[in-house]
Amino acid sequence: MAVVREEYSGKEKAAMLLIALGPEKSAKIFKHLKEEEIEELTLEIANIRAVSSQMKEKVLEEFYQICLAQQYIAEGGITYARQILEKALGSEKALEVLNKLTVSLQVRPFDFVRKTDPSQLLNFIQNEHPQAIALILAYLRPSQAATVLASLSQEKQADVARRIALMDRTSPDIIKEVERVLEKKLSSLVTEDYTAVGGVDAIVEIINSVDRGTEKYIMETLEVEDTELAEEIKKKMFVFEDIITLDNRSIQRILREVDNNDLAIALKGAGEEVQNVIFANLSKRLATMIKEDMEYMGPVRLRDVEDAQQKIVNIIRKLEDVGEIVISRGGGDEIIV
């Protein structure tokens, strides 16, 4: 018996809504969307096998309620909308609908900063407290944040990186205060709920975008100040699947250092694209042997696959450190022949 999911993401529901509306109406909606939004929704639609009539009805009803709420807000503001919706739907459902709507109406914190040139932004914030800098960088695009981080003084780089990694949820009052200092004229809309920002994934994206020299300094400093955090960041900085971004010569150099058994286990849990790239850089005889090992080893524990993949990633980082391979990064990585 098939398991029916209770919860769906916003993208999944949007895809179901477009399916329910039919191709003609969906095409008209697509005209008002950005290219990346169209791509994301098209992918979601392609991944949906079937939508039951019950689910279509539920999604359409939710969409209708949000449209009504938006109309009520336009007519008389949030308070008026809440009063009308509470009478029609009850307090709990009214709050749920309004929460969904107010999230979409928000201006993301530091929106004005993201439109500023990174070099100008650096002059703007370099003398601020490291915690304030960390908060601002956590809200920027990784490429912007990387430029600013790389331009900070060395003593601040590792401190700011550590603060971003350890950041979890920031009070809206603090966000408002930092925004007020940076841009007095900005009238920001910040949720009453705490805003999730920063964390290890955020600093990994930023560090992956800086040049190797900046990355090395930050990581070496973090290894001294917070070994566990440095290890957690390292594990996420170059994932096994990223091997497909390397050139063939580098891949062949890496494979010479890898144990065949580790390679077979690592590939057992890898996608087809990764497998094809690896096999293309092995001799036919060795590729055949690895494929046979993968076939005959049977089911493999996920932890074993991850351990084998991490061993290969460690080899990649070691070879990069000694200059035998090059991983493409931010500024200064151009190769001169």
Buried (B, 14 or more C-beta within 10 A) or exposed (E): EEEEEEEBEEBBBBBBBBBBBEEEEBEEBEEEEEEEEEEBBEEBBEEBEEBEEEBBEBBBEBBEBBEBBBEBBEEEEBEEBBEBBBEEBEEEEBBBBBEBBBEEEEEEBBBBBBEBEBEEBBEBBEEBEBBBBBBBBBBBEBEBBBBBBBBBEEEBBBBBBBBBBBBEEBEBEBBBEBBEEBBEEBEBEBEEEEBEBBBBEBBBBBBBBBBBEBBEBBBEBBBEEBEEBBEBBBBBBBEBBBBBEBEEEBBBBBBEEBEEEBBBBBBBBBEEEBBEBBBEBBEEEBBEBBBEBBEEEEEBEEEBBBEBBBBBBEBBBEBBEEEEBBBEBBBEEEEEE
